[in-house]
Amino acid sequence: MIRLYRARFSTNVERVALALAHKGLEAESVWIDYGDRSLVERVSGQGLVPVIEYDGEVVADSMEIVRFLEERRPSPPLFPRDPARRAEVLVFVDWFNRVWKRPPNEIEAELSKSQPDRARVAEMAELMRAYLDLFEDLLTGREYLMGAEFTTADVAAFPFVKYAALHDPEDDELFHRILRDYQRDRHRPRVEAWIRRVDQRPRA
Ligand SMILES: N[C@@H](CCC(=O)N[C@@H](CS)C(=O)NCC(=O)O)C(=O)O
């Protein structure tokens, strides 16, 4: 039995929803509101989603969960079997989490101040556009970020990069508005096609 603790519009939950569906795993959803983390805290000892319970085992953190699901249900895979290609995926995910995410996080921190440093915001916005250009190049002649197959790299990046083309009008989170507003400076046809392609995939 799998239970997924989730919150509406959560990017990190969407990673897990994509991974579960890719592996054909069904999960019972437990929807939480950020105003009340008590249930998630009780189950996992911390207050962030996603969290899964899998046959009684509890795992928190989106990419930890994806790795755990790969162990429990190796097929269909989300990591390449070839060690070199698997290492490339791990390097990409690490870059994405530590480097790619920093500019939108810093913009969010600035915009939450009463007097944002506009020069700092512009500098970070420039980086976001440069990173999106890297995605455009990465997708040259490829369906997915790491090649022909949908992998953990797509799972990690899609819920954040999708805002370059998609935004639910009911989703009013500042971080998500930043992802939308600073990733729409010009058309990037390969990124836009990849967003449509991944968006058509099932989610738990
Ligand atoms: N490193 C964690 C981050 C989890 C996280 O930040 N979750 C957000 C939702 S996307 C959350 O629970 N936010 C509530 C809050 O920060 O108050 C992961 O990858 O799962």
The ligand as a Tripos MOL2 file, in Angstrom:
@<TRIPOS>MOLECULE
LIG
   20    19     1     0     0
SMALL
NO_CHARGES

@<TRIPOS>ATOM
      1 N1         13.8820   18.8940   -0.5230 N.3       1 LIG1
      2 C1         12.4700   18.6640   -0.3810 C.3       1 LIG1
      3 C2         11.7430   19.9930   -0.3830 C.3       1 LIG1
      4 C3         10.2850   19.8000   -0.0740 C.3       1 LIG1
      5 C4          9.5340   21.1120   -0.0990 C.2       1 LIG1
      6 O1         10.1160   22.2100   -0.0300 O.2       1 LIG1
      7 N2          8.2150   20.9800   -0.2080 N.am      1 LIG1
      8 C5          7.3780   22.1370   -0.2560 C.3       1 LIG1
      9 C6          6.2720   21.9410   -1.3030 C.3       1 LIG1
     10 S1          6.9520   21.9550   -2.9600 S.3       1 LIG1
     11 C7          6.6920   22.3200    1.0610 C.2       1 LIG1
     12 O2          6.2970   21.3860    1.7320 O.2       1 LIG1
     13 N3          6.5390   23.5770    1.4100 N.am      1 LIG1
     14 C8          5.9050   23.9880    2.5960 C.3       1 LIG1
     15 C9          6.6710   25.1070    3.1930 C.2       1 LIG1
     16 O3          7.8160   25.3320    2.8410 O.co2     1 LIG1
     17 O4          6.1020   25.7720    4.0230 O.co2     1 LIG1
     18 C10        11.9670   17.7790   -1.5230 C.2       1 LIG1
     19 O5         12.6320   17.7250   -2.5660 O.co2     1 LIG1
     20 O6         10.9520   17.1150   -1.3600 O.co2     1 LIG1
@<TRIPOS>BOND
     1     1     2 1
     2     2     3 1
     3     2    18 1
     4     3     4 1
     5     4     5 1
     6     5     6 2
     7     5     7 1
     8     7     8 1
     9     8     9 1
    10     8    11 1
    11     9    10 1
    12    11    12 2
    13    11    13 1
    14    13    14 1
    15    14    15 1
    16    15    16 2
    17    15    17 1
    18    18    19 2
    19    18    20 1
@<TRIPOS>SUBSTRUCTURE
     1 LIG1         1 GROUP 0 **** ****
